[in-house]
Amino acid sequence: MGQVKLNVQLLESTTDAISVIYAACRQCYSQQFAGDIFNNNISLADKTAFVRKVVASGHDSPLEHVKFTFAVEGVSRALTHQLVRHRMASYSQQSQRYVQESNFEYIVPPSIETDSELKAEFIQTMRDIQLSYNKLLSRFKQKGKTGEQANQDARFVLPQAAETKIVLTMNCRELLHFFKHRCCIRAQWEIRALANQMLAMAQEKLPCIFKNAGAKCEELKYCPEGEKFSCGKYPLRGK
């Protein structure tokens, strides 16, 4: 039992993504078969320049054919409750029913980490929860419940701070939407940290799509959040 830190890995992304987007977009305006467009001899530089224009024009649907798959650990259940609200995605999350949490890890918010009194209270609470969870498991097993039967009821006492692991897949269009909302300074600190790491990986892999991605203001060049919540990076709307 103890604290853990965020770890994000890019497992896989669409092979020859530029050619896929190029062929998909060209298909919308061409009598030619996309299979032939994909296999033509147009240079990667020309395809990349075309894709940049597609992104700039707002013709986003071809971006849905390219996807990224990330493995994430060291995040809380509080984060994944937010993450799965992005419904145009696929998720495979570690199960508290099948994976016993007899020594669970947890996430400590920065506001608690930097306050010694609050941190001590938080850690003691985590320890108390662990004891309760383990007692429930023991009692359920005494009553003849199998591992997963015991786990599925004992988990009800586990906190949102409990660490979890998840695999997520999003296409490029959904990633852009995700970054707009979750890279914003108003986003909750933990999911913003995740989004920023994912963005850096996406920018490295496909800069022609993600170079200017990020919070909404990165595209709008003004802050839509209003004076109360603006971080000051961009002027307010109409200013």
PALUM-669707 format. One line per field, with one value per residue: residue number from 1; x, y, z of N, C-alpha, C in turn. Coordinates in Angstrom, 1 decimal. Example, Ala and Ser with C-alpha at 12.3 -4.5 7.8 and 13.67 -1.06 7.14 Angstrom:
// PALUM-669707
i [1 2];
nxx [13.2 12.8];
nyy [-5.7 -2.2];
nzz [7.8 7.1];
caxx [12.3 13.7];
cayy [-4.5 -1.1];
cazz [7.8 7.1];
cxx [13.2 12.9];
cyy [-3.3 0.0];
czz [7.8 7.9];
// end
This chain:
// PALUM-669707
i [1 2 3 4 5 6 7 8 9 10 11 12 13 14 15 16 17 18 19 20 21 22 23 24 25 26 27 28 29 30 31 32 33 34 35 36 37 38 39 40 41 42 43 44 45 46 47 48 49 50 51 52 53 54 55 56 57 58 59 60 61 62 63 64 65 66 67 68 69 70 71 72 73 74 75 76 77 78 79 80 81 82 83 84 85 86 87 88 89 90 91 92 93 94 95 96 97 98 99 100 101 102 103 104 105 106 107 108 109 110 111 112 113 114 115 116 117 118 119 120 121 122 123 124 125 126 127 128 129 130 131 132 133 134 135 136 137 138 139 140 141 142 143 144 145 146 147 148 149 150 151 152 153 154 155 156 157 158 159 160 161 162 163 164 165 166 167 168 169 170 171 172 173 174 175 176 177 178 179 180 181 182 183 184 185 186 187 188 189 190 191 192 193 194 195 196 197 198 199 200 201 202 203 204 205 206 207 208 209 210 211 212 213 214 215 216 217 218 219 220 221 222 223 224 225 226 227 228 229 230 231 232 233 234 235 236 237 238 239];
nxx [0.8 0.5 1.7 1.5 2.6 1.7 1.9 2.3 2.0 2.4 0.9 0.3 -0.2 -2.1 -0.7 1.1 -0.4 -0.8 -1.2 -3.5 -5.4 -5.2 -6.1 -8.7 -9.9 -9.5 -11.2 -13.7 -14.1 -13.5 -13.7 -12.1 -11.0 -10.5 -8.6 -6.8 -5.9 -4.6 -2.4 -1.0 1.7 2.3 4.2 5.2 5.6 3.9 1.5 1.4 1.3 -1.2 -2.9 -2.5 -3.8 -6.4 -6.9 -6.8 -9.0 -11.1 -12.3 -13.0 -13.8 -12.3 -10.2 -11.0 -10.4 -7.9 -6.2 -5.1 -3.6 -3.4 -1.6 -2.3 -1.3 -1.2 -3.2 -6.2 -9.4 -11.2 -10.2 -10.7 -13.4 -14.1 -12.8 -14.1 -16.3 -15.9 -17.1 -16.7 -14.7 -12.6 -12.3 -10.5 -10.4 -8.8 -10.2 -11.9 -13.3 -12.2 -9.5 -7.9 -7.8 -6.1 -3.9 -3.9 -2.9 -2.7 -3.7 -2.5 -3.7 -2.2 -2.7 -3.1 -0.8 1.2 0.6 1.3 -0.2 -2.8 -2.0 -1.1 -3.5 -4.9 -3.4 -3.7 -6.4 -6.6 -5.2 -7.0 -9.2 -8.1 -7.8 -10.5 -11.5 -9.9 -10.9 -13.5 -13.2 -12.0 -14.1 -16.2 -15.0 -14.9 -17.5 -17.8 -17.8 -16.5 -13.4 -13.9 -16.5 -16.3 -14.6 -16.2 -18.1 -16.6 -15.2 -16.8 -16.1 -13.8 -11.9 -12.2 -9.7 -8.2 -5.8 -5.8 -5.6 -5.6 -6.5 -6.8 -8.3 -8.5 -9.7 -8.2 -9.8 -11.5 -9.5 -8.5 -10.7 -10.8 -8.4 -9.0 -10.7 -9.6 -7.0 -7.2 -6.8 -8.8 -9.6 -9.7 -6.9 -5.6 -6.5 -5.9 -3.1 -2.7 -3.8 -2.0 0.3 -0.5 -1.0 1.6 2.8 1.2 1.7 4.4 4.2 2.3 2.7 1.6 -1.1 -1.5 0.1 -0.8 -2.7 -4.6 -5.7 -8.9 -8.5 -6.2 -6.8 -8.8 -7.7 -8.4 -9.8 -12.5 -13.6 -14.3 -13.7 -13.4 -12.4 -10.3 -6.9 -5.2 -3.5 -4.4 -6.3 -9.6 -12.8 -13.7 -12.1];
nyy [-1.2 2.2 5.4 6.3 7.2 9.0 7.2 7.0 5.3 5.1 2.7 1.9 3.2 4.2 2.7 4.3 6.7 9.3 8.7 7.2 9.2 11.0 9.5 8.9 11.5 12.4 10.6 11.6 13.5 12.5 10.4 8.3 5.2 4.7 2.9 2.8 5.5 5.5 3.9 5.2 7.2 9.6 11.9 11.7 14.1 15.8 14.7 15.2 18.0 18.3 17.1 18.9 21.1 20.1 19.7 22.4 23.4 22.4 20.1 17.4 14.7 12.7 12.3 10.5 8.0 7.3 6.2 6.2 4.3 4.1 3.1 3.4 4.1 4.6 6.4 7.8 6.4 8.5 10.0 8.3 8.1 10.6 10.4 8.3 9.6 10.6 9.5 8.6 6.5 3.7 1.6 -0.4 -1.4 -2.0 -4.4 -4.2 -6.2 -8.6 -8.3 -8.4 -6.0 -6.1 -4.8 -2.0 0.7 4.3 7.6 10.8 14.0 17.1 19.3 18.2 16.7 18.7 19.7 18.9 18.2 17.6 15.6 13.5 12.9 12.0 9.8 8.1 7.7 6.2 3.9 3.0 2.4 0.3 -1.6 -2.1 -3.1 -5.4 -6.9 -7.3 -8.9 -11.1 -12.0 -12.5 -14.6 -16.5 -17.1 -18.6 -17.4 -17.1 -15.8 -13.7 -13.1 -12.2 -10.0 -8.3 -7.3 -6.3 -4.2 -2.0 -0.3 1.0 3.9 6.8 7.6 5.4 3.7 3.0 1.1 1.5 0.9 2.9 3.9 6.2 8.0 10.4 12.6 12.6 12.8 15.4 16.8 15.9 17.0 19.7 20.2 19.0 19.8 22.3 24.9 24.9 22.4 19.4 18.8 16.3 14.8 16.7 16.6 14.0 14.4 16.3 14.8 12.8 14.4 15.4 13.1 12.5 14.8 14.4 12.1 12.7 15.5 17.1 17.1 17.5 19.6 22.3 21.6 21.4 23.1 24.8 27.5 27.5 27.0 28.9 31.3 33.1 33.4 31.4 31.1 33.2 36.0 35.3 32.7 32.6 31.8 33.7 33.4 33.9 36.6 37.6 36.8 39.0 41.0];
nzz [0.0 -0.8 -2.2 -5.6 -8.9 -11.9 -15.0 -18.4 -21.5 -25.0 -26.7 -29.3 -32.6 -35.5 -38.4 -41.0 -40.9 -42.1 -44.8 -44.7 -43.7 -45.8 -48.1 -47.2 -47.1 -49.7 -51.0 -50.6 -52.5 -54.9 -57.9 -58.0 -56.5 -53.0 -52.2 -54.3 -54.3 -51.8 -52.3 -54.2 -55.8 -54.6 -52.8 -49.3 -48.2 -49.7 -49.2 -46.4 -46.3 -47.5 -45.6 -43.5 -44.4 -44.5 -41.7 -40.9 -42.2 -40.9 -41.7 -40.3 -40.2 -41.7 -39.9 -38.1 -38.9 -38.0 -35.2 -31.7 -29.1 -25.7 -22.7 -19.3 -16.0 -12.4 -11.8 -10.4 -9.4 -9.4 -11.5 -13.7 -13.7 -14.8 -17.3 -18.8 -19.6 -22.0 -24.7 -27.3 -27.6 -26.6 -23.9 -21.5 -18.4 -15.3 -13.2 -10.1 -9.2 -10.1 -9.6 -6.7 -4.0 -1.7 -0.9 -1.7 -3.9 -3.9 -4.9 -4.1 -3.8 -4.9 -3.3 -0.8 -0.5 0.0 2.5 5.6 7.8 6.7 4.9 6.6 7.8 5.6 4.7 6.9 6.8 4.4 5.3 7.2 5.7 4.2 6.1 6.8 4.3 4.1 6.3 5.6 3.3 4.5 6.2 4.3 2.9 4.9 5.0 2.8 0.3 -3.0 -4.5 -6.4 -5.7 -3.1 -3.5 -5.1 -3.4 -1.2 -2.3 -2.2 -0.2 -0.9 -1.8 -4.0 -4.4 -4.9 -6.7 -10.2 -13.3 -16.9 -20.3 -23.1 -26.1 -28.7 -31.5 -33.8 -34.1 -31.8 -29.9 -30.3 -29.5 -26.8 -25.8 -26.0 -24.0 -21.7 -21.4 -20.6 -18.2 -16.4 -16.1 -14.0 -12.0 -12.1 -14.4 -16.3 -16.2 -17.2 -19.8 -20.9 -21.1 -22.9 -25.1 -25.7 -26.6 -28.9 -30.4 -31.0 -32.6 -34.6 -35.8 -37.7 -37.3 -34.6 -33.7 -33.0 -31.2 -28.1 -25.2 -25.5 -26.1 -27.6 -30.2 -30.6 -30.0 -28.1 -24.8 -23.8 -21.4 -19.6 -17.4 -14.7 -14.7 -16.5 -17.4 -18.3 -20.5 -23.1 -24.5 -23.3 -24.8 -27.3 -26.3];
caxx [0.0 1.3 1.4 2.0 2.7 1.2 2.7 1.5 2.7 1.7 1.1 0.2 -1.0 -2.3 0.4 0.9 -1.6 -0.9 -1.7 -4.9 -6.2 -5.1 -7.0 -10.1 -10.3 -9.6 -12.3 -14.9 -14.2 -12.9 -14.3 -11.1 -11.1 -9.5 -7.5 -5.8 -5.4 -3.7 -1.3 -0.3 3.1 2.4 5.2 4.7 5.6 2.7 0.3 1.4 0.8 -2.6 -3.5 -2.5 -4.9 -7.6 -7.1 -7.0 -10.3 -12.2 -12.9 -12.5 -14.2 -11.2 -9.3 -11.6 -9.8 -6.6 -6.4 -4.0 -3.9 -2.5 -1.7 -2.2 -1.3 -0.9 -4.3 -7.3 -10.8 -11.8 -9.9 -11.3 -14.9 -14.1 -12.3 -15.0 -17.4 -15.5 -17.7 -16.2 -13.4 -12.7 -11.6 -10.3 -10.0 -8.5 -11.4 -11.8 -14.0 -11.3 -8.2 -8.1 -7.1 -5.7 -2.8 -4.2 -2.1 -3.6 -3.2 -2.6 -3.8 -1.1 -3.2 -2.9 0.6 2.0 0.1 1.7 -1.3 -3.7 -1.4 -1.1 -4.9 -5.3 -2.8 -4.4 -7.7 -6.3 -4.9 -8.2 -10.0 -7.5 -8.2 -11.9 -11.6 -9.4 -11.8 -14.7 -12.7 -11.9 -15.5 -16.9 -14.4 -15.4 -18.9 -17.8 -17.8 -15.3 -12.6 -14.5 -17.7 -15.8 -14.0 -17.2 -18.8 -15.7 -14.7 -17.7 -15.5 -12.6 -12.0 -11.9 -8.3 -7.6 -5.1 -6.3 -4.9 -6.6 -6.1 -7.8 -8.1 -9.3 -9.3 -7.6 -10.8 -11.8 -8.3 -8.5 -11.8 -10.4 -7.4 -9.6 -11.4 -8.9 -5.7 -7.6 -6.4 -10.0 -9.8 -9.2 -5.5 -5.1 -6.8 -5.1 -1.7 -2.8 -4.1 -0.8 1.3 -1.0 -0.8 3.0 3.0 0.5 2.4 5.6 3.8 1.6 2.7 0.7 -2.5 -1.6 1.0 -1.4 -3.7 -4.5 -6.9 -9.8 -7.9 -5.1 -7.4 -9.6 -6.8 -9.0 -10.3 -13.9 -14.0 -14.7 -12.7 -13.2 -11.6 -9.2 -5.5 -4.5 -2.6 -5.0 -7.3 -11.0 -13.6 -14.1 -11.2];
cayy [0.0 3.4 6.4 6.0 8.4 8.8 6.6 6.9 4.8 4.9 1.3 1.7 4.1 3.7 2.7 5.2 7.5 10.4 8.2 6.9 10.4 11.5 8.7 9.1 12.8 12.5 9.8 12.4 14.4 11.8 9.1 7.2 4.3 5.1 1.9 3.3 6.7 5.2 3.2 6.0 7.5 10.9 11.9 11.9 15.6 16.4 14.2 15.9 19.3 18.3 16.8 20.1 21.9 19.4 20.0 23.8 23.7 21.9 18.9 16.5 13.3 11.8 12.0 9.4 6.7 7.1 6.1 6.0 3.4 4.4 2.4 4.4 3.6 5.6 7.3 7.4 6.2 9.8 10.4 7.5 8.5 11.7 9.9 7.5 10.5 10.8 8.3 8.2 5.9 2.4 1.5 -1.6 -0.9 -3.0 -4.7 -4.4 -7.5 -9.7 -8.0 -8.1 -4.8 -6.3 -3.9 -1.1 1.9 5.4 8.9 11.9 15.3 18.0 20.2 17.4 16.4 19.8 20.1 17.8 17.7 17.0 14.4 12.5 12.5 11.3 8.5 7.3 7.3 5.1 2.7 2.5 1.8 -0.9 -2.6 -2.5 -3.9 -6.7 -7.5 -7.7 -10.0 -12.3 -12.4 -13.1 -15.9 -17.4 -17.5 -19.5 -16.7 -17.2 -14.6 -12.6 -12.8 -11.4 -8.8 -7.4 -6.6 -5.6 -3.0 -0.8 0.7 1.6 5.3 7.3 7.8 4.1 3.7 2.0 1.0 1.5 1.1 3.7 4.1 7.3 8.4 11.7 13.7 12.6 13.2 16.8 17.2 15.6 18.0 21.0 20.3 18.5 20.5 23.6 25.1 24.7 20.9 18.9 18.7 14.9 14.5 17.6 16.0 12.9 14.9 16.9 13.7 12.2 15.4 15.4 11.9 12.7 15.8 13.8 11.1 13.3 16.9 17.9 17.2 17.9 20.7 23.4 21.1 21.7 23.8 25.5 28.8 27.3 27.1 30.1 32.4 33.9 32.6 31.4 30.8 34.3 36.6 34.6 31.4 32.7 31.7 34.9 33.1 34.6 37.6 37.2 37.0 40.4 42.0];
cazz [0.0 -0.9 -3.2 -7.0 -9.8 -13.3 -16.0 -19.7 -22.6 -26.2 -27.1 -30.8 -33.4 -36.9 -39.3 -42.2 -40.6 -43.1 -46.1 -44.4 -43.7 -47.2 -48.9 -46.8 -47.5 -51.2 -51.4 -50.5 -53.7 -56.1 -58.4 -57.8 -55.4 -52.0 -52.2 -55.3 -53.8 -50.7 -52.9 -55.3 -55.6 -54.1 -51.7 -48.0 -47.9 -50.3 -48.4 -45.1 -46.6 -47.7 -44.3 -42.7 -44.9 -44.0 -40.3 -40.8 -42.8 -40.1 -42.2 -39.3 -40.3 -42.1 -38.8 -37.3 -39.3 -37.4 -33.7 -30.7 -28.0 -24.6 -21.5 -18.3 -14.6 -11.5 -11.8 -9.5 -9.9 -9.7 -12.9 -14.8 -13.8 -15.8 -18.6 -19.6 -20.2 -23.4 -25.1 -28.6 -27.3 -26.1 -22.6 -20.8 -17.1 -14.3 -12.5 -8.7 -8.9 -10.4 -9.0 -5.2 -3.5 -0.3 -0.6 -2.8 -4.0 -3.9 -5.4 -3.1 -4.4 -4.5 -2.2 0.4 -0.4 0.5 3.8 6.4 8.6 5.8 4.4 7.7 8.0 4.4 4.7 8.0 6.2 3.4 6.1 7.9 4.6 3.8 7.2 6.6 3.1 4.4 7.2 4.8 2.5 5.4 6.6 3.1 2.6 6.0 4.7 1.6 -1.0 -3.8 -4.6 -7.1 -5.0 -2.0 -4.0 -5.7 -2.3 -0.4 -3.0 -2.0 0.8 -1.5 -2.1 -5.3 -4.5 -5.2 -8.0 -11.2 -14.6 -17.9 -21.7 -23.8 -27.6 -29.2 -32.8 -33.8 -33.9 -30.4 -29.1 -30.4 -28.6 -25.4 -25.4 -25.9 -22.7 -20.5 -21.2 -20.1 -16.8 -15.5 -15.9 -12.8 -12.1 -12.5 -15.8 -17.1 -16.3 -18.2 -21.2 -21.4 -21.5 -24.1 -26.1 -26.1 -27.4 -30.1 -31.2 -31.5 -33.6 -35.8 -35.6 -38.7 -36.8 -33.2 -33.4 -32.3 -30.3 -26.7 -24.7 -26.5 -26.4 -28.5 -31.5 -30.7 -29.8 -27.1 -23.7 -23.8 -20.0 -18.9 -16.6 -13.5 -14.8 -17.4 -16.9 -18.8 -21.6 -24.2 -24.1 -23.3 -26.0 -27.5 -25.7];
cxx [0.9 0.9 2.1 1.9 2.2 2.3 1.8 2.4 1.8 1.9 1.1 -0.6 -1.1 -1.0 0.1 -0.3 -1.8 -1.6 -3.2 -5.8 -6.3 -6.1 -8.4 -10.7 -10.5 -10.8 -13.6 -15.2 -13.7 -13.7 -13.4 -11.3 -10.1 -8.4 -6.4 -5.1 -4.3 -2.4 -0.6 1.1 3.3 3.3 4.5 4.7 4.3 1.5 0.2 0.9 -0.7 -3.4 -3.5 -3.6 -6.3 -7.9 -7.4 -8.4 -11.4 -12.9 -12.3 -12.8 -13.1 -10.2 -9.7 -11.0 -8.4 -6.7 -5.1 -4.5 -2.9 -2.7 -1.4 -2.2 -1.0 -2.0 -5.4 -8.6 -11.5 -11.5 -10.6 -12.8 -15.1 -13.8 -13.3 -16.3 -17.1 -15.9 -17.3 -14.8 -13.7 -11.8 -11.6 -9.6 -9.8 -9.8 -11.1 -12.6 -13.1 -9.9 -8.4 -7.2 -6.7 -4.5 -2.8 -3.2 -3.1 -2.9 -3.5 -2.7 -2.7 -1.5 -3.1 -1.5 1.5 1.6 0.3 0.6 -2.4 -3.2 -1.4 -2.6 -5.4 -4.7 -3.4 -5.7 -7.6 -6.0 -6.2 -9.1 -9.5 -7.9 -9.6 -12.1 -11.1 -10.3 -13.0 -14.3 -12.6 -13.2 -16.2 -16.3 -14.8 -16.8 -19.0 -17.9 -16.4 -14.6 -13.3 -15.8 -17.4 -15.3 -15.1 -18.0 -17.8 -15.2 -15.6 -17.1 -14.3 -12.9 -11.8 -10.4 -7.5 -7.0 -5.7 -5.4 -5.9 -5.9 -7.2 -7.4 -9.1 -8.8 -8.8 -8.7 -11.3 -10.7 -8.3 -9.6 -11.4 -9.4 -8.0 -10.1 -10.5 -7.5 -6.0 -7.2 -7.6 -10.3 -9.2 -7.7 -5.0 -5.3 -6.1 -3.6 -1.7 -2.9 -2.8 0.2 0.8 -0.8 0.6 3.3 2.4 1.2 3.7 5.3 3.2 1.6 1.8 -0.7 -2.5 -0.6 0.4 -2.6 -3.5 -5.8 -7.6 -9.1 -6.8 -5.6 -8.1 -8.8 -7.5 -9.6 -11.8 -14.5 -14.5 -13.6 -12.4 -12.3 -10.5 -7.8 -4.7 -3.6 -3.1 -6.0 -8.7 -11.7 -14.0 -13.2 -10.0];
cyy [1.2 4.3 5.9 7.2 8.0 8.2 6.4 6.3 4.7 3.5 1.1 2.8 3.6 3.8 3.5 6.1 8.6 9.9 7.7 8.1 11.0 10.8 8.9 10.4 12.9 11.7 10.6 13.2 13.8 10.6 8.0 6.4 4.6 4.1 2.3 4.6 6.4 4.6 4.0 6.5 9.0 10.9 12.1 13.4 16.2 15.9 14.9 17.3 19.3 18.0 18.1 21.0 21.4 19.8 21.5 24.2 23.3 20.7 17.7 15.1 12.3 11.4 10.9 8.1 6.4 7.2 5.9 5.2 3.7 3.4 3.4 3.7 4.8 6.7 6.8 7.1 7.5 10.3 9.6 7.7 9.7 11.2 9.2 8.3 10.8 9.5 7.7 7.6 4.5 2.3 0.0 -1.3 -2.1 -3.1 -4.9 -5.6 -8.7 -9.5 -7.6 -6.9 -4.9 -5.5 -2.7 0.2 3.1 6.7 10.0 13.2 16.2 18.9 19.5 17.1 17.4 20.3 18.9 17.3 17.0 15.6 13.2 12.0 11.6 9.9 7.6 6.8 6.1 3.8 2.1 1.8 0.4 -2.0 -3.0 -3.4 -5.3 -7.5 -8.1 -8.9 -11.3 -12.9 -13.1 -14.5 -17.0 -18.0 -18.3 -18.8 -16.9 -15.8 -13.5 -12.2 -11.9 -10.0 -7.8 -6.7 -5.8 -4.3 -1.8 0.2 1.4 3.0 5.6 7.5 6.5 4.1 2.6 2.1 0.9 1.6 1.8 3.9 5.2 7.6 9.9 12.8 13.8 13.1 14.8 17.4 17.0 16.7 19.3 21.2 20.0 19.1 21.9 23.7 24.9 23.2 20.5 18.5 17.3 14.6 15.5 17.1 14.8 13.4 15.6 15.9 13.1 13.1 15.5 14.2 12.0 13.7 15.2 12.8 11.7 14.8 17.7 18.0 17.8 19.1 21.8 22.9 21.5 22.3 24.5 26.8 28.7 27.4 28.4 31.4 33.5 32.9 32.6 31.2 32.0 34.8 35.9 33.4 31.5 32.6 32.9 34.7 33.9 35.6 37.0 37.5 38.4 41.4 42.3];
czz [0.0 -2.0 -4.5 -7.8 -11.2 -14.2 -17.3 -20.7 -23.8 -26.7 -28.6 -31.4 -34.8 -37.8 -40.6 -42.1 -41.6 -44.4 -45.9 -44.4 -45.1 -48.1 -48.5 -47.2 -49.0 -51.7 -51.5 -51.8 -55.0 -56.5 -58.2 -56.5 -54.3 -51.9 -53.2 -54.9 -52.7 -51.3 -54.0 -54.9 -55.1 -52.9 -50.4 -47.7 -48.5 -49.6 -47.1 -45.3 -46.8 -46.4 -43.4 -43.1 -44.5 -42.6 -40.2 -41.3 -41.9 -40.6 -41.4 -39.5 -40.7 -40.9 -38.0 -37.7 -38.7 -35.8 -33.0 -29.6 -26.9 -23.4 -20.3 -16.9 -13.7 -11.5 -10.9 -10.2 -10.1 -11.1 -13.9 -14.8 -14.8 -17.2 -19.4 -20.0 -21.6 -24.1 -26.4 -28.4 -26.8 -24.9 -22.1 -19.5 -16.1 -13.4 -11.0 -8.3 -9.1 -9.8 -7.5 -4.8 -2.1 0.1 -1.7 -2.7 -4.1 -4.5 -4.3 -3.9 -4.0 -3.3 -0.8 0.6 0.2 1.8 4.7 7.3 7.8 5.3 5.4 7.9 6.8 4.4 5.8 7.5 5.3 4.2 6.7 6.9 4.2 4.9 7.1 5.4 3.4 5.3 6.5 3.9 3.3 5.8 5.5 2.8 3.7 5.7 3.4 0.3 -1.7 -3.9 -5.2 -6.4 -3.8 -2.4 -4.4 -4.6 -1.4 -1.0 -2.8 -1.0 0.2 -1.9 -3.6 -5.5 -4.9 -6.6 -9.0 -12.5 -15.7 -19.3 -22.4 -25.3 -28.0 -30.6 -32.7 -33.5 -32.5 -29.5 -29.2 -29.5 -27.1 -25.0 -25.2 -24.5 -21.5 -20.4 -20.7 -18.6 -15.9 -15.3 -14.6 -13.0 -12.6 -13.9 -16.7 -17.3 -17.3 -19.6 -21.7 -21.8 -22.8 -25.3 -26.6 -27.0 -28.8 -31.0 -31.8 -32.7 -34.8 -35.6 -36.5 -38.2 -35.4 -32.8 -32.6 -31.5 -28.9 -26.2 -25.7 -27.0 -27.5 -30.0 -31.7 -30.7 -28.9 -26.0 -23.7 -22.4 -19.2 -17.9 -15.3 -13.6 -15.8 -16.8 -17.4 -20.0 -22.9 -23.7 -24.1 -24.6 -26.1 -27.0 -26.7];
// end
